[in-house]
């Protein structure tokens, strides 16, 4: 099964927002406005068979997550 592509939206430390795919060193994009960064992150995640967007606030805490594609079956227990 393919791994889920995780795309993070996080503050860049200079007043803007980075869109970064987990496991990469550089940001895929940088935006002044958070809504623009979230829109781009969703586009990247939706293009993958399994995608997830993780959005952080200015304090670094996770605020929201969006998951795309079929979730694996949950097993009891």
C-alpha positions, 0 to 999 in steps of 0.5 A: 500500500502506498504511503500517505503524502503529508503536506505541512503548512507552518509559519516560516518565522518571517511572517509568512507561511511555508508549504512543505512535504514531509521528508523534504528540506525545502518548502514547496512554496511560501505565501504571505497569507495562510489561506493561500498556503492552505489552498496550495497544500490541499492541491498537493495532497489531493494529487497524491493517491493518499494525502494529508494536510497538517496545518500549524498555528503561529505557536507551532501547535497543530490546528487542523488536519485534512485527509484525502484518499481511502483510509486503511481499514481499522482493526478492532482492539 
